């Protein structure tokens, strides 16, 4: 049973993040229109008119303020942070998330070249690894034995994980309301997994992310008046990637990388297929197209945008539930050290 004080922290982070994002989003939209930061209409876009494209700032501000308020209360009690490693990981995740959010803003405003944006993602991932976020091992699937991996393998694996997750989430942001809704759904299930395994600070981070996404969603659902842009997609991808990396830290109880992969299987598989499709056709991996899963639902199966998004929400819910069951569900676990 989760202590009522912790329940309060989680609810506070989610509610403050949602309210903040909801209040800030119209201001961000006005700012984007005033300075001309809009997503222009072309053959790859799904909307018929230009959309302000730095909505991720509102999600980030909701996330950060939700954590700021919740942690402000939590530091007055001994129930959340139990050792320096938890504070270390919490601050590192917040710092790295801020860095990648800045990269996203830079790209949305200045339109970075794909190579430069990729290098910026590599740099943020390297900073995170230097700080200490590295895959050190993982659980055997359907087993309880923890497998260590050497550093020479852990570092490149972590780099691939960061780049893959950030770009997978970025590729998913192709329909109004799609990424914000999937973030909320996947985040809720990952929150439940973290909570069931006693990873309370990670649960707090995910609660704030879910709150920020939900506060933004009413403005982003079809027909959207603002979109996340790379500001939001890269930030969300980074948070999911970092939470997953910390999950694999060798602690008393771990959760396999398979769990977040299942929860986020839709963007991961879609990205893998997109890379394979473009390489086979001799095109640049960064070259956009209308052949993603969500595009096929609209153009080949005849669904409208809302129907396609709601169907993907349902798929994300099923995948999240599968990840929850794979993790052991709500089986009791002992409290562990570390963020996750």
N, C-alpha and C positions, 0 to 999 in steps of 0.2 A: 504493500500500500504506500503510495507516494505521500509524503508529509504535506499537509495543507499549505505550509509556507512555500514549498517548492511549486505547488500547483499555482499559487498566487504569482510567483515570479514568471512562470511560463505564460499564464494568462495575461499578465501585465505587459510582457514583451510583445506578445501577439497583438493585443488591443492597441497599445501605443503605436506600434509600427503601422497597423492598418489605418488608424485615424490620421497619423502624420502623413502617410502616403496619399490618403484621400484628400487631405487639405492642401498638400503641396502640389499635387499633379496639375490642377488648373493654373497655378503660378508658373510651373515649368513649361506648360503648353504655351502660355502667353509669351514667356521669354523666348521660346524656340521660334514662334511666329515673328516676334519682333526682330530677331537677328537673322532670320531666314534659314534656320536649321531644320529643314523639312526633307522628307523622303520623296523624291520626285517620281512621277509616274513614268514607267517604261514597260517594256515587254515582259520583264521578270517580276513586276510588282502585281499584287492582287487587289490593290485599291485603285479607285477611279480618280481620286484627287490627292494632292500632296498632303502628307501627314507630318506633324512635328515629330522628331525622331530622337529626342533625348529623354524619353520618359523614364529610363532607367535611373536617372538622378532621383526621381521621387521614390522609387523602390529602395534605393540605397539610403536615402535620408530617413525613410521610415524604419528600415532595418537598423541603422546606426542609432537613431534616437530611441527606438524600442529597447535596444540592448543597454544604452546609456542609462535609461531610467530604471530598468530592471536590475542591472548590476549595481546601481547606486543604492538600491534597497538591499540587495543581496550581500554587499560588503559589510552591512551592519549586523549580519547574522553569520554563524558558522556553517550554514546548511548547504551552501553551493560550492564555494571554492575551498577545497580541502588541502591542497598543497601547491607549491609554486609552479608545478608543471601545468596545472589547469589554467592559471593566469597567463603563463608563457604562451600556451597554445591559443588561448582566447585572443590575446593581443596580437599574436602573429597573424591569425586569420583575419582580424579586423584591418590590420595594416596592409596585408596582401590584397584584400578585397578593395581597399581604397585605391591602391596602385592600379589594379586592373580596371576599376571604374574610371580613373583618369585616362587610361589608354582608350577606353571606349568613348569617352567624351571627345578626346582628341580626334578619333577616327570619324565620329559623327559630324564634327564641326569642320575638320580639315580634310577629310576623305584621304586617309593614309593609303599608300600603295599596299597591296596585299603582302608583299615581302616585308615591308616595314612593320605592318601590324603583326605579322607572324613573329618577327624578331622581338617585338615588344612583349608578346605573350611568352616567348622563351625567357626573356629577361625576368619577368615577374615570377615565372616558375622557378628559375634559378635562385632568385632572392628567397623564395619560400623554402627551397631545399637547403640553402645555406643556413636559414633560420632554424631548420631542424625537421621540416615536414618531408619525410621520405618513407617510401614503402620499405619496411624492413622484413616483412614476411606476411603470411596469410594462413588462414585455417584451411585444412583439407576440406573440400566440398563434402558435406554430409558427415563430417568427422569432427573430432575434437583435438586433433594434433596440430600444433602450431609449427609451421615450416619457416625457418629463417632463410633469408637470401643474402648473398654477399653484397657489399656496398657497390662493387663495380657493376652489378646487375640492378641493384635497387635504384641508383640514380637515373640511369636512362629509362627504366620502367616508370619511375615517378614523372619524369619529364613527358613521356608519351601519354601518361594518364592525364596530366594537366592539360596538355595541348588537345588531346582527344576530347576531353569532357567540355572544355571551353568552346571548341568549334562545333561539337555535336549540339550543344545548347543553342549556339548561334544559328546553326542551320535550321533548327526547329522553329525559329521565329519567322514564320512565313505567312500566317493567317492572323486576322484580328483576334486577340484574346487567347491565342493558342499557347504561347509560352508562359504567360502569366498564370493561366489556369493549370497547366501541367506542373509548373513550379509549385503551386499550392498543393495539388494532389500528391505529387511525389514527396514534397516536403513534409506533409502530414504523416505519411507512412514512415519516412525515415525518422521523424520525430518520435513516433510510437516505438520504433525499433530501438532508438537511443534510450528512450525512457525505460523500456522493458529490460534493458541490459545495464541500467544504472549509470548511464553516461549523461549526467544532468546538465553539464555546461553545453554539450553538443545539442541537447534537446532545446536549450534556451536559444542557441543560435538559429536552429531550424524554426523555432516558433516565431522568431522575429522575421525570418525570411518569408515564411508563409503569410504572416500578417502584412508585410510590405506588398507582397504580390496580390493579396486579396483587396487591399486598399486601392491599388492601382487598377485592378481588373474592370470595375464599372466604366472607366474611361477608355479602356482598351478593347472591350468586347465589341463584336461587330454590331453596328458600324463604328469603328474606333475613331476617336478624336485625337489620339496620340498613340505612338508606338514606343516600344522599349528602346529600339536601336541597339547598336553594339554596346552602348553604355550599360544597358540592362542585361543583355544576353551574356556578355563576357563576365560581368560581375556574378550573375547567378551561376554560370558554369564554374567559376572559380570557387564559390562557396561550396557547391556540391562536390567538386574535386577535392578540396581541402578536408572537408568533413570525412570523405571516403578514405583519404590517405591516413588521417589520424585514427580512423577505425582500425587500420591494420597494425598500429603500433603494438609491440609485444607487451601486453599487460595481462592481468590475471584472466580476463575473459576477452576474447576478440570476436570480430564478425568478419567473415570472409569478404574479399572484394566482390565475390559473386552476388552479394546482397544488393549493394548499390547498382551493380550492373543490371540486375533484374528490374529494380525499381525504375531505372532510367534506360531500359532496353530500347524503347522506341527511338529516341534521338540518337543513341549509339549505333543501332543497326542501320538507321536511315543514313547516318553519316558514312558508315562503312560502304554502303551500297553506292552513295553519291561519289565517293572517292574512286571506287572500282569502275563505275560508269564513265567517269571523266577521263581516267587514265586509259581505259580501253579505247575511248574515242579520240585520244591524243590531245585532249584539252587540258588547260590548267586546272588544278584542283580547286583553286579559288574562284573559278568561273561559275557564275550562277546559272541556274536553269529552272525549269518548271516541272521537274521529274521527281521531286521529293514525294514522300508518302502522302502528305497533306495536299499537295497539288493534284496527285492522281485521283484522290477522292472527289475533287471538284471537276477536273477536266475529263476524266475517263468514266467515273461512276455517276456524274451528274448531280452531286450533292451541292447545296449552296454552302457558303462559308460557315454559317452557324451550325448546320447539320454536320459538316466535316469536323468542326472543332468539338462539338458535343460527343461525336463518336470517338475521337481521339481521347477526350477526357475519360470516357468509359474504359478504353483500352489501358490508359494510364492507371486507372483505379484497380483494374484486374492485376496489372503488373505489380503495383504497390502492395496489394494484398498478398500476392505470391511471394514477394520479397520478405514481407512480415512473417509469413509462415515459415519460409526458409531460414530465417534468423532464429527461429525458436519461439516466435510469438511472444506471448506475455508470461512465459515461464520465468519463475523467480531466479534472479542472479545476484551475486554479491557485488558490493560497491567496488569499483576499480579505480586505479589512478589514471590520470591523464584526462584530456578533454573528452575522448571517446573510449 
